[in-house]
Amino acid sequence: MNSTDMKKSSVSLAAVALVVLCSAFQIIKTSLGVTVRDEVGNTVAGATVQLFEKEEDYTAEKNVAAEGATDEKGYIRFKELKNISYFVIVRKDDKDNSGGGEKTGKLEEKKTNKVTIVIQ
């Protein structure tokens, strides 16, 4: 190997080391992945999912902490959440999750937490 090839190799190795080092220190945010299913277990695309921090807001349906719609696989991911429990309302047409699955457990900080909610 000549000196030019060694310099290129050293620069490439340094670049790879920098990428690995930076990715190791990446800040991971607390997030929640919600899968919505119907009463027979099929995923539900296009369902509206709302998260509330307080039970009184959930009951009154005000002060929504986060909101979105499920994708074609019945999934939505909410990012940068607090590590608390959330109250959840899911609706699609005439179906919703009232009567069960309205509150998550306390989210684990700096992790992607996952729940499945059934609407009927």
Backbone atoms as SQL, in Angstrom:
CREATE TABLE atoms (id INTEGER PRIMARY KEY, chain TEXT, resi INTEGER, resn TEXT, atom TEXT, x REAL, y REAL, z REAL);
INSERT INTO atoms VALUES
  (1, 'A', 1, 'MET', 'N', 0.847, -1.165, 0.000),
  (2, 'A', 1, 'MET', 'CA', 0.000, 0.000, 0.000),
  (3, 'A', 1, 'MET', 'C', 0.897, 1.235, 0.000),
  (4, 'A', 2, 'ASN', 'N', 0.634, 2.188, -0.912),
  (5, 'A', 2, 'ASN', 'CA', 1.432, 3.404, -0.917),
  (6, 'A', 2, 'ASN', 'C', 0.856, 4.418, 0.068),
  (7, 'A', 3, 'SER', 'N', 1.543, 5.547, 0.243),
  (8, 'A', 3, 'SER', 'CA', 1.146, 6.509, 1.274),
  (9, 'A', 3, 'SER', 'C', -0.206, 7.156, 0.969),
  (10, 'A', 4, 'THR', 'N', -0.543, 7.342, -0.294),
  (11, 'A', 4, 'THR', 'CA', -1.839, 7.924, -0.663),
  (12, 'A', 4, 'THR', 'C', -2.970, 6.984, -0.267),
  (13, 'A', 5, 'ASP', 'N', -2.789, 5.682, -0.551),
  (14, 'A', 5, 'ASP', 'CA', -3.803, 4.697, -0.185),
  (15, 'A', 5, 'ASP', 'C', -3.950, 4.609, 1.335),
  (16, 'A', 6, 'MET', 'N', -2.839, 4.705, 2.066),
  (17, 'A', 6, 'MET', 'CA', -2.891, 4.643, 3.529),
  (18, 'A', 6, 'MET', 'C', -3.639, 5.848, 4.092),
  (19, 'A', 7, 'LYS', 'N', -3.413, 7.039, 3.494),
  (20, 'A', 7, 'LYS', 'CA', -4.117, 8.240, 3.952),
  (21, 'A', 7, 'LYS', 'C', -5.618, 8.102, 3.706),
  (22, 'A', 8, 'LYS', 'N', -5.994, 7.594, 2.525),
  (23, 'A', 8, 'LYS', 'CA', -7.407, 7.403, 2.207),
  (24, 'A', 8, 'LYS', 'C', -8.030, 6.396, 3.164),
  (25, 'A', 9, 'SER', 'N', -7.297, 5.344, 3.439),
  (26, 'A', 9, 'SER', 'CA', -7.783, 4.318, 4.357),
  (27, 'A', 9, 'SER', 'C', -7.956, 4.879, 5.764),
  (28, 'A', 10, 'SER', 'N', -7.014, 5.679, 6.222),
  (29, 'A', 10, 'SER', 'CA', -7.094, 6.293, 7.550),
  (30, 'A', 10, 'SER', 'C', -8.270, 7.253, 7.646),
  (31, 'A', 11, 'VAL', 'N', -8.498, 8.055, 6.592),
  (32, 'A', 11, 'VAL', 'CA', -9.617, 8.995, 6.574),
  (33, 'A', 11, 'VAL', 'C', -10.938, 8.224, 6.587),
  (34, 'A', 12, 'SER', 'N', -11.031, 7.162, 5.807),
  (35, 'A', 12, 'SER', 'CA', -12.256, 6.347, 5.774),
  (36, 'A', 12, 'SER', 'C', -12.523, 5.720, 7.130),
  (37, 'A', 13, 'LEU', 'N', -11.481, 5.195, 7.763),
  (38, 'A', 13, 'LEU', 'CA', -11.621, 4.574, 9.082),
  (39, 'A', 13, 'LEU', 'C', -12.049, 5.607, 10.120),
  (40, 'A', 14, 'ALA', 'N', -11.507, 6.788, 10.057),
  (41, 'A', 14, 'ALA', 'CA', -11.874, 7.859, 10.992),
  (42, 'A', 14, 'ALA', 'C', -13.330, 8.274, 10.791),
  (43, 'A', 15, 'ALA', 'N', -13.766, 8.346, 9.547),
  (44, 'A', 15, 'ALA', 'CA', -15.159, 8.707, 9.252),
  (45, 'A', 15, 'ALA', 'C', -16.120, 7.665, 9.807),
  (46, 'A', 16, 'VAL', 'N', -15.804, 6.403, 9.620),
  (47, 'A', 16, 'VAL', 'CA', -16.644, 5.318, 10.147),
  (48, 'A', 16, 'VAL', 'C', -16.687, 5.379, 11.669),
  (49, 'A', 17, 'ALA', 'N', -15.557, 5.594, 12.297),
  (50, 'A', 17, 'ALA', 'CA', -15.496, 5.679, 13.756),
  (51, 'A', 17, 'ALA', 'C', -16.338, 6.848, 14.264),
  (52, 'A', 18, 'LEU', 'N', -16.314, 7.976, 13.572),
  (53, 'A', 18, 'LEU', 'CA', -17.100, 9.144, 13.957),
  (54, 'A', 18, 'LEU', 'C', -18.597, 8.855, 13.860),
  (55, 'A', 19, 'VAL', 'N', -19.022, 8.202, 12.795),
  (56, 'A', 19, 'VAL', 'CA', -20.443, 7.849, 12.629),
  (57, 'A', 19, 'VAL', 'C', -20.894, 6.914, 13.739),
  (58, 'A', 20, 'VAL', 'N', -20.109, 5.905, 14.049),
  (59, 'A', 20, 'VAL', 'CA', -20.447, 4.952, 15.112),
  (60, 'A', 20, 'VAL', 'C', -20.520, 5.659, 16.454),
  (61, 'A', 21, 'LEU', 'N', -19.561, 6.515, 16.736),
  (62, 'A', 21, 'LEU', 'CA', -19.534, 7.244, 17.995),
  (63, 'A', 21, 'LEU', 'C', -20.742, 8.160, 18.133),
  (64, 'A', 22, 'CYS', 'N', -21.080, 8.887, 17.078),
  (65, 'A', 22, 'CYS', 'CA', -22.232, 9.794, 17.121),
  (66, 'A', 22, 'CYS', 'C', -23.541, 9.033, 17.309),
  (67, 'A', 23, 'SER', 'N', -23.689, 7.906, 16.633),
  (68, 'A', 23, 'SER', 'CA', -24.939, 7.148, 16.763),
  (69, 'A', 23, 'SER', 'C', -25.080, 6.550, 18.157),
  (70, 'A', 24, 'ALA', 'N', -23.996, 6.267, 18.821),
  (71, 'A', 24, 'ALA', 'CA', -24.058, 5.721, 20.177),
  (72, 'A', 24, 'ALA', 'C', -24.581, 6.754, 21.165),
  (73, 'A', 25, 'PHE', 'N', -24.371, 8.027, 20.879),
  (74, 'A', 25, 'PHE', 'CA', -24.820, 9.089, 21.776),
  (75, 'A', 25, 'PHE', 'C', -26.111, 9.755, 21.314),
  (76, 'A', 26, 'GLN', 'N', -26.787, 9.161, 20.345),
  (77, 'A', 26, 'GLN', 'CA', -28.040, 9.713, 19.865),
  (78, 'A', 26, 'GLN', 'C', -29.054, 9.759, 20.999),
  (79, 'A', 27, 'ILE', 'N', -29.806, 10.832, 21.075),
  (80, 'A', 27, 'ILE', 'CA', -30.822, 10.967, 22.112),
  (81, 'A', 27, 'ILE', 'C', -32.076, 10.224, 21.661),
  (82, 'A', 28, 'ILE', 'N', -32.511, 9.286, 22.476),
  (83, 'A', 28, 'ILE', 'CA', -33.717, 8.526, 22.169),
  (84, 'A', 28, 'ILE', 'C', -34.864, 9.152, 22.944),
  (85, 'A', 29, 'LYS', 'N', -35.917, 9.490, 22.236),
  (86, 'A', 29, 'LYS', 'CA', -37.075, 10.132, 22.854),
  (87, 'A', 29, 'LYS', 'C', -38.082, 9.071, 23.288),
  (88, 'A', 30, 'THR', 'N', -38.910, 9.427, 24.263),
  (89, 'A', 30, 'THR', 'CA', -39.992, 8.563, 24.696),
  (90, 'A', 30, 'THR', 'C', -41.089, 8.619, 23.642),
  (91, 'A', 31, 'SER', 'N', -41.507, 7.459, 23.153),
  (92, 'A', 31, 'SER', 'CA', -42.548, 7.427, 22.126),
  (93, 'A', 31, 'SER', 'C', -43.549, 6.308, 22.422),
  (94, 'A', 32, 'LEU', 'N', -44.671, 6.368, 21.722),
  (95, 'A', 32, 'LEU', 'CA', -45.725, 5.376, 21.886),
  (96, 'A', 32, 'LEU', 'C', -46.209, 4.929, 20.525),
  (97, 'A', 33, 'GLY', 'N', -46.117, 3.626, 20.281),
  (98, 'A', 33, 'GLY', 'CA', -46.652, 3.038, 19.062),
  (99, 'A', 33, 'GLY', 'C', -47.995, 2.405, 19.377),
  (100, 'A', 34, 'VAL', 'N', -49.029, 2.799, 18.633),
  (101, 'A', 34, 'VAL', 'CA', -50.380, 2.286, 18.857),
  (102, 'A', 34, 'VAL', 'C', -50.818, 1.494, 17.636),
  (103, 'A', 35, 'THR', 'N', -51.217, 0.243, 17.868),
  (104, 'A', 35, 'THR', 'CA', -51.831, -0.574, 16.822),
  (105, 'A', 35, 'THR', 'C', -53.312, -0.662, 17.142),
  (106, 'A', 36, 'VAL', 'N', -54.152, -0.377, 16.150),
  (107, 'A', 36, 'VAL', 'CA', -55.602, -0.423, 16.344),
  (108, 'A', 36, 'VAL', 'C', -56.147, -1.642, 15.590),
  (109, 'A', 37, 'ARG', 'N', -56.953, -2.436, 16.313),
  (110, 'A', 37, 'ARG', 'CA', -57.581, -3.633, 15.753),
  (111, 'A', 37, 'ARG', 'C', -59.082, -3.577, 15.969),
  (112, 'A', 38, 'ASP', 'N', -59.823, -4.282, 15.096),
  (113, 'A', 38, 'ASP', 'CA', -61.267, -4.387, 15.296),
  (114, 'A', 38, 'ASP', 'C', -61.572, -5.599, 16.165),
  (115, 'A', 39, 'GLU', 'N', -62.851, -5.852, 16.400),
  (116, 'A', 39, 'GLU', 'CA', -63.259, -6.920, 17.326),
  (117, 'A', 39, 'GLU', 'C', -62.847, -8.319, 16.891),
  (118, 'A', 40, 'VAL', 'N', -62.524, -8.506, 15.607),
  (119, 'A', 40, 'VAL', 'CA', -62.072, -9.827, 15.157),
  (120, 'A', 40, 'VAL', 'C', -60.565, -9.896, 14.948),
  (121, 'A', 41, 'GLY', 'N', -59.861, -8.811, 15.278),
  (122, 'A', 41, 'GLY', 'CA', -58.405, -8.832, 15.231),
  (123, 'A', 41, 'GLY', 'C', -57.759, -8.227, 14.006),
  (124, 'A', 42, 'ASN', 'N', -58.559, -7.726, 13.060),
  (125, 'A', 42, 'ASN', 'CA', -57.994, -7.087, 11.875),
  (126, 'A', 42, 'ASN', 'C', -57.482, -5.692, 12.223),
  (127, 'A', 43, 'THR', 'N', -56.354, -5.288, 11.624),
  (128, 'A', 43, 'THR', 'CA', -55.861, -3.932, 11.852),
  (129, 'A', 43, 'THR', 'C', -56.793, -2.942, 11.165),
  (130, 'A', 44, 'VAL', 'N', -56.867, -1.733, 11.721),
  (131, 'A', 44, 'VAL', 'CA', -57.797, -0.720, 11.225),
  (132, 'A', 44, 'VAL', 'C', -57.021, 0.492, 10.726),
  (133, 'A', 45, 'ALA', 'N', -57.032, 0.700, 9.428),
  (134, 'A', 45, 'ALA', 'CA', -56.387, 1.865, 8.822),
  (135, 'A', 45, 'ALA', 'C', -57.311, 3.070, 8.935),
  (136, 'A', 46, 'GLY', 'N', -56.728, 4.254, 9.086),
  (137, 'A', 46, 'GLY', 'CA', -57.502, 5.487, 9.092),
  (138, 'A', 46, 'GLY', 'C', -58.267, 5.762, 10.373),
  (139, 'A', 47, 'ALA', 'N', -57.932, 5.080, 11.453),
  (140, 'A', 47, 'ALA', 'CA', -58.579, 5.353, 12.742),
  (141, 'A', 47, 'ALA', 'C', -57.934, 6.589, 13.366),
  (142, 'A', 48, 'THR', 'N', -58.735, 7.440, 13.966),
  (143, 'A', 48, 'THR', 'CA', -58.236, 8.625, 14.657),
  (144, 'A', 48, 'THR', 'C', -57.862, 8.238, 16.089),
  (145, 'A', 49, 'VAL', 'N', -56.643, 8.592, 16.484),
  (146, 'A', 49, 'VAL', 'CA', -56.143, 8.271, 17.823),
  (147, 'A', 49, 'VAL', 'C', -55.814, 9.586, 18.524),
  (148, 'A', 50, 'GLN', 'N', -56.382, 9.771, 19.723),
  (149, 'A', 50, 'GLN', 'CA', -56.117, 10.964, 20.515),
  (150, 'A', 50, 'GLN', 'C', -55.553, 10.549, 21.865),
  (151, 'A', 51, 'LEU', 'N', -54.515, 11.268, 22.323),
  (152, 'A', 51, 'LEU', 'CA', -53.919, 11.030, 23.635),
  (153, 'A', 51, 'LEU', 'C', -54.199, 12.223, 24.541),
  (154, 'A', 52, 'PHE', 'N', -54.537, 11.929, 25.792),
  (155, 'A', 52, 'PHE', 'CA', -54.805, 12.948, 26.800),
  (156, 'A', 52, 'PHE', 'C', -53.953, 12.664, 28.028),
  (157, 'A', 53, 'GLU', 'N', -53.432, 13.717, 28.649),
  (158, 'A', 53, 'GLU', 'CA', -52.614, 13.541, 29.850),
  (159, 'A', 53, 'GLU', 'C', -53.446, 13.394, 31.113),
  (160, 'A', 54, 'LYS', 'N', -54.619, 14.015, 31.144),
  (161, 'A', 54, 'LYS', 'CA', -55.456, 14.003, 32.348),
  (162, 'A', 54, 'LYS', 'C', -56.808, 13.374, 32.077),
  (163, 'A', 55, 'GLU', 'N', -57.335, 12.680, 33.078),
  (164, 'A', 55, 'GLU', 'CA', -58.625, 12.012, 32.924),
  (165, 'A', 55, 'GLU', 'C', -59.750, 13.006, 32.649),
  (166, 'A', 56, 'GLU', 'N', -59.711, 14.168, 33.304),
  (167, 'A', 56, 'GLU', 'CA', -60.774, 15.153, 33.071),
  (168, 'A', 56, 'GLU', 'C', -60.743, 15.690, 31.642),
  (169, 'A', 57, 'ASP', 'N', -59.545, 15.811, 31.049),
  (170, 'A', 57, 'ASP', 'CA', -59.445, 16.222, 29.644),
  (171, 'A', 57, 'ASP', 'C', -59.969, 15.127, 28.726),
  (172, 'A', 58, 'TYR', 'N', -59.658, 13.901, 29.057),
  (173, 'A', 58, 'TYR', 'CA', -60.146, 12.743, 28.298),
  (174, 'A', 58, 'TYR', 'C', -61.676, 12.703, 28.324),
  (175, 'A', 59, 'THR', 'N', -62.251, 12.870, 29.517),
  (176, 'A', 59, 'THR', 'CA', -63.705, 12.827, 29.674),
  (177, 'A', 59, 'THR', 'C', -64.380, 13.960, 28.900),
  (178, 'A', 60, 'ALA', 'N', -63.798, 15.148, 28.954),
  (179, 'A', 60, 'ALA', 'CA', -64.359, 16.314, 28.261),
  (180, 'A', 60, 'ALA', 'C', -63.908, 16.406, 26.803),
  (181, 'A', 61, 'GLU', 'N', -62.956, 15.552, 26.420),
  (182, 'A', 61, 'GLU', 'CA', -62.368, 15.554, 25.071),
  (183, 'A', 61, 'GLU', 'C', -61.817, 16.933, 24.704),
  (184, 'A', 62, 'LYS', 'N', -60.977, 17.473, 25.599),
  (185, 'A', 62, 'LYS', 'CA', -60.318, 18.756, 25.354),
  (186, 'A', 62, 'LYS', 'C', -58.844, 18.631, 25.733),
  (187, 'A', 63, 'ASN', 'N', -58.040, 19.580, 25.301),
  (188, 'A', 63, 'ASN', 'CA', -56.602, 19.601, 25.590),
  (189, 'A', 63, 'ASN', 'C', -55.905, 18.317, 25.132),
  (190, 'A', 64, 'VAL', 'N', -56.078, 17.979, 23.885),
  (191, 'A', 64, 'VAL', 'CA', -55.453, 16.779, 23.310),
  (192, 'A', 64, 'VAL', 'C', -53.939, 16.942, 23.337),
  (193, 'A', 65, 'ALA', 'N', -53.242, 15.962, 23.917),
  (194, 'A', 65, 'ALA', 'CA', -51.772, 16.010, 23.994),
  (195, 'A', 65, 'ALA', 'C', -51.133, 15.638, 22.662),
  (196, 'A', 66, 'ALA', 'N', -51.749, 14.702, 21.946),
  (197, 'A', 66, 'ALA', 'CA', -51.247, 14.268, 20.634),
  (198, 'A', 66, 'ALA', 'C', -52.399, 13.624, 19.872),
  (199, 'A', 67, 'GLU', 'N', -52.364, 13.738, 18.546),
  (200, 'A', 67, 'GLU', 'CA', -53.448, 13.189, 17.730),
  (201, 'A', 67, 'GLU', 'C', -52.908, 12.811, 16.360),
  (202, 'A', 68, 'GLY', 'N', -53.494, 11.763, 15.778),
  (203, 'A', 68, 'GLY', 'CA', -53.114, 11.361, 14.446),
  (204, 'A', 68, 'GLY', 'C', -53.998, 10.231, 13.969),
  (205, 'A', 69, 'ALA', 'N', -53.716, 9.744, 12.778),
  (206, 'A', 69, 'ALA', 'CA', -54.494, 8.651, 12.184),
  (207, 'A', 69, 'ALA', 'C', -53.578, 7.472, 11.881),
  (208, 'A', 70, 'THR', 'N', -54.120, 6.273, 12.021),
  (209, 'A', 70, 'THR', 'CA', -53.336, 5.063, 11.755),
  (210, 'A', 70, 'THR', 'C', -53.055, 4.915, 10.262),
  (211, 'A', 71, 'ASP', 'N', -51.930, 4.285, 9.961),
  (212, 'A', 71, 'ASP', 'CA', -51.542, 4.041, 8.570),
  (213, 'A', 71, 'ASP', 'C', -52.264, 2.808, 8.030),
  (214, 'A', 72, 'GLU', 'N', -51.855, 2.350, 6.858),
  (215, 'A', 72, 'GLU', 'CA', -52.513, 1.206, 6.219),
  (216, 'A', 72, 'GLU', 'C', -52.361, -0.094, 7.012),
  (217, 'A', 73, 'LYS', 'N', -51.426, -0.111, 7.961),
  (218, 'A', 73, 'LYS', 'CA', -51.240, -1.298, 8.804),
  (219, 'A', 73, 'LYS', 'C', -51.891, -1.129, 10.178),
  (220, 'A', 74, 'GLY', 'N', -52.699, -0.069, 10.345),
  (221, 'A', 74, 'GLY', 'CA', -53.368, 0.170, 11.622),
  (222, 'A', 74, 'GLY', 'C', -52.440, 0.666, 12.713),
  (223, 'A', 75, 'TYR', 'N', -51.353, 1.335, 12.329),
  (224, 'A', 75, 'TYR', 'CA', -50.314, 1.738, 13.277),
  (225, 'A', 75, 'TYR', 'C', -50.067, 3.238, 13.220),
  (226, 'A', 76, 'ILE', 'N', -49.803, 3.813, 14.375),
  (227, 'A', 76, 'ILE', 'CA', -49.355, 5.202, 14.462),
  (228, 'A', 76, 'ILE', 'C', -48.340, 5.297, 15.591),
  (229, 'A', 77, 'ARG', 'N', -47.347, 6.147, 15.392),
  (230, 'A', 77, 'ARG', 'CA', -46.319, 6.340, 16.414),
  (231, 'A', 77, 'ARG', 'C', -46.299, 7.807, 16.822),
  (232, 'A', 78, 'PHE', 'N', -46.433, 8.029, 18.127),
  (233, 'A', 78, 'PHE', 'CA', -46.346, 9.365, 18.691),
  (234, 'A', 78, 'PHE', 'C', -44.956, 9.520, 19.296),
  (235, 'A', 79, 'LYS', 'N', -44.269, 10.605, 18.940),
  (236, 'A', 79, 'LYS', 'CA', -42.894, 10.817, 19.389),
  (237, 'A', 79, 'LYS', 'C', -42.832, 11.942, 20.414),
  (238, 'A', 80, 'GLU', 'N', -41.735, 11.957, 21.167),
  (239, 'A', 80, 'GLU', 'CA', -41.431, 13.004, 22.136),
  (240, 'A', 80, 'GLU', 'C', -42.540, 13.184, 23.167),
  (241, 'A', 81, 'LEU', 'N', -42.959, 12.084, 23.771),
  (242, 'A', 81, 'LEU', 'CA', -43.980, 12.126, 24.814),
  (243, 'A', 81, 'LEU', 'C', -43.348, 12.156, 26.196),
  (244, 'A', 82, 'LYS', 'N', -44.145, 12.534, 27.177),
  (245, 'A', 82, 'LYS', 'CA', -43.709, 12.469, 28.575),
  (246, 'A', 82, 'LYS', 'C', -43.805, 11.022, 29.039),
  (247, 'A', 83, 'ASN', 'N', -43.018, 10.641, 30.027),
  (248, 'A', 83, 'ASN', 'CA', -43.105, 9.261, 30.530),
  (249, 'A', 83, 'ASN', 'C', -44.165, 9.189, 31.643),
  (250, 'A', 84, 'ILE', 'N', -45.421, 9.308, 31.184),
  (251, 'A', 84, 'ILE', 'CA', -46.599, 9.230, 32.049),
  (252, 'A', 84, 'ILE', 'C', -47.589, 8.263, 31.409),
  (253, 'A', 85, 'SER', 'N', -48.693, 7.994, 32.086),
  (254, 'A', 85, 'SER', 'CA', -49.791, 7.236, 31.484),
  (255, 'A', 85, 'SER', 'C', -50.646, 8.207, 30.675),
  (256, 'A', 86, 'TYR', 'N', -51.189, 7.723, 29.570),
  (257, 'A', 86, 'TYR', 'CA', -52.061, 8.546, 28.734),
  (258, 'A', 86, 'TYR', 'C', -53.443, 7.901, 28.635),
  (259, 'A', 87, 'PHE', 'N', -54.453, 8.752, 28.562),
  (260, 'A', 87, 'PHE', 'CA', -55.807, 8.300, 28.270),
  (261, 'A', 87, 'PHE', 'C', -55.966, 8.371, 26.760),
  (262, 'A', 88, 'VAL', 'N', -56.618, 7.348, 26.177),
  (263, 'A', 88, 'VAL', 'CA', -56.649, 7.215, 24.723),
  (264, 'A', 88, 'VAL', 'C', -58.082, 7.077, 24.221),
  (265, 'A', 89, 'ILE', 'N', -58.386, 7.848, 23.176),
  (266, 'A', 89, 'ILE', 'CA', -59.652, 7.679, 22.454),
  (267, 'A', 89, 'ILE', 'C', -59.295, 7.291, 21.030),
  (268, 'A', 90, 'VAL', 'N', -59.910, 6.191, 20.549),
  (269, 'A', 90, 'VAL', 'CA', -59.718, 5.758, 19.171),
  (270, 'A', 90, 'VAL', 'C', -61.104, 5.648, 18.526),
  (271, 'A', 91, 'ARG', 'N', -61.219, 6.221, 17.320),
  (272, 'A', 91, 'ARG', 'CA', -62.499, 6.165, 16.599),
  (273, 'A', 91, 'ARG', 'C', -62.269, 5.907, 15.116),
  (274, 'A', 92, 'LYS', 'N', -63.186, 5.156, 14.557),
  (275, 'A', 92, 'LYS', 'CA', -63.224, 4.945, 13.098),
  (276, 'A', 92, 'LYS', 'C', -64.672, 4.647, 12.756),
  (277, 'A', 93, 'ASP', 'N', -65.292, 5.517, 11.988),
  (278, 'A', 93, 'ASP', 'CA', -66.707, 5.394, 11.630),
  (279, 'A', 93, 'ASP', 'C', -67.541, 5.265, 12.897),
  (280, 'A', 94, 'ASP', 'N', -68.317, 4.187, 13.041),
  (281, 'A', 94, 'ASP', 'CA', -69.176, 4.025, 14.219),
  (282, 'A', 94, 'ASP', 'C', -68.522, 3.177, 15.317),
  (283, 'A', 95, 'LYS', 'N', -67.221, 2.918, 15.205),
  (284, 'A', 95, 'LYS', 'CA', -66.516, 2.089, 16.194),
  (285, 'A', 95, 'LYS', 'C', -65.586, 2.952, 17.044),
  (286, 'A', 96, 'ASP', 'N', -65.433, 2.548, 18.320),
  (287, 'A', 96, 'ASP', 'CA', -64.488, 3.223, 19.204),
  (288, 'A', 96, 'ASP', 'C', -64.028, 2.253, 20.289),
  (289, 'A', 97, 'ASN', 'N', -63.187, 2.752, 21.196),
  (290, 'A', 97, 'ASN', 'CA', -62.624, 1.895, 22.238),
  (291, 'A', 97, 'ASN', 'C', -63.275, 2.132, 23.597),
  (292, 'A', 98, 'SER', 'N', -64.467, 2.719, 23.620),
  (293, 'A', 98, 'SER', 'CA', -65.110, 2.941, 24.916),
  (294, 'A', 98, 'SER', 'C', -65.435, 1.592, 25.549),
  (295, 'A', 99, 'GLY', 'N', -65.233, 1.524, 26.841),
  (296, 'A', 99, 'GLY', 'CA', -65.488, 0.280, 27.554),
  (297, 'A', 99, 'GLY', 'C', -64.260, -0.589, 27.748),
  (298, 'A', 100, 'GLY', 'N', -63.097, -0.144, 27.277),
  (299, 'A', 100, 'GLY', 'CA', -61.882, -0.936, 27.477),
  (300, 'A', 100, 'GLY', 'C', -60.689, -0.326, 26.783),
  (301, 'A', 101, 'GLY', 'N', -59.520, -0.429, 27.413),
  (302, 'A', 101, 'GLY', 'CA', -58.287, 0.033, 26.776),
  (303, 'A', 101, 'GLY', 'C', -58.157, 1.529, 26.670),
  (304, 'A', 102, 'GLU', 'N', -58.758, 2.272, 27.620),
  (305, 'A', 102, 'GLU', 'CA', -58.711, 3.723, 27.516),
  (306, 'A', 102, 'GLU', 'C', -57.476, 4.356, 28.128),
  (307, 'A', 103, 'LYS', 'N', -56.667, 3.616, 28.881),
  (308, 'A', 103, 'LYS', 'CA', -55.501, 4.206, 29.533),
  (309, 'A', 103, 'LYS', 'C', -54.276, 3.306, 29.330),
  (310, 'A', 104, 'THR', 'N', -53.159, 3.943, 28.984),
  (311, 'A', 104, 'THR', 'CA', -51.909, 3.193, 28.845),
  (312, 'A', 104, 'THR', 'C', -51.279, 3.038, 30.219),
  (313, 'A', 105, 'GLY', 'N', -50.324, 2.155, 30.332),
  (314, 'A', 105, 'GLY', 'CA', -49.479, 2.129, 31.517),
  (315, 'A', 105, 'GLY', 'C', -48.512, 3.297, 31.419),
  (316, 'A', 106, 'LYS', 'N', -47.774, 3.550, 32.484),
  (317, 'A', 106, 'LYS', 'CA', -46.776, 4.620, 32.450),
  (318, 'A', 106, 'LYS', 'C', -45.726, 4.283, 31.398),
  (319, 'A', 107, 'LEU', 'N', -45.462, 5.233, 30.498),
  (320, 'A', 107, 'LEU', 'CA', -44.497, 5.000, 29.427),
  (321, 'A', 107, 'LEU', 'C', -43.088, 4.953, 29.992),
  (322, 'A', 108, 'GLU', 'N', -42.295, 4.029, 29.457),
  (323, 'A', 108, 'GLU', 'CA', -40.891, 3.943, 29.850),
  (324, 'A', 108, 'GLU', 'C', -40.120, 5.031, 29.124),
  (325, 'A', 109, 'GLU', 'N', -39.353, 5.787, 29.887),
  (326, 'A', 109, 'GLU', 'CA', -38.600, 6.904, 29.336),
  (327, 'A', 109, 'GLU', 'C', -37.555, 6.429, 28.334),
  (328, 'A', 110, 'LYS', 'N', -37.425, 7.195, 27.263),
  (329, 'A', 110, 'LYS', 'CA', -36.430, 6.973, 26.213),
  (330, 'A', 110, 'LYS', 'C', -36.568, 5.613, 25.545),
  (331, 'A', 111, 'LYS', 'N', -37.813, 5.140, 25.415),
  (332, 'A', 111, 'LYS', 'CA', -38.085, 3.875, 24.721),
  (333, 'A', 111, 'LYS', 'C', -39.303, 4.053, 23.840),
  (334, 'A', 112, 'THR', 'N', -39.449, 3.152, 22.859),
  (335, 'A', 112, 'THR', 'CA', -40.675, 3.089, 22.090),
  (336, 'A', 112, 'THR', 'C', -41.600, 2.114, 22.804),
  (337, 'A', 113, 'ASN', 'N', -42.626, 2.632, 23.443),
  (338, 'A', 113, 'ASN', 'CA', -43.623, 1.841, 24.136),
  (339, 'A', 113, 'ASN', 'C', -44.678, 1.430, 23.119),
  (340, 'A', 114, 'LYS', 'N', -45.332, 0.291, 23.331),
  (341, 'A', 114, 'LYS', 'CA', -46.314, -0.203, 22.357),
  (342, 'A', 114, 'LYS', 'C', -47.584, -0.651, 23.049),
  (343, 'A', 115, 'VAL', 'N', -48.726, -0.309, 22.451),
  (344, 'A', 115, 'VAL', 'CA', -50.023, -0.788, 22.926),
  (345, 'A', 115, 'VAL', 'C', -50.863, -1.183, 21.718),
  (346, 'A', 116, 'THR', 'N', -51.794, -2.091, 21.957),
  (347, 'A', 116, 'THR', 'CA', -52.793, -2.453, 20.956),
  (348, 'A', 116, 'THR', 'C', -54.149, -2.107, 21.542),
  (349, 'A', 117, 'ILE', 'N', -54.946, -1.401, 20.771),
  (350, 'A', 117, 'ILE', 'CA', -56.270, -0.982, 21.220),
  (351, 'A', 117, 'ILE', 'C', -57.317, -1.570, 20.276),
  (352, 'A', 118, 'VAL', 'N', -58.344, -2.155, 20.870),
  (353, 'A', 118, 'VAL', 'CA', -59.427, -2.776, 20.104),
  (354, 'A', 118, 'VAL', 'C', -60.614, -1.817, 20.065),
  (355, 'A', 119, 'ILE', 'N', -61.143, -1.607, 18.867),
  (356, 'A', 119, 'ILE', 'CA', -62.368, -0.814, 18.730),
  (357, 'A', 119, 'ILE', 'C', -63.482, -1.731, 18.282),
  (358, 'A', 120, 'GLN', 'N', -64.701, -1.415, 18.774),
  (359, 'A', 120, 'GLN', 'CA', -65.865, -2.219, 18.382),
  (360, 'A', 120, 'GLN', 'C', -67.116, -1.374, 18.369);
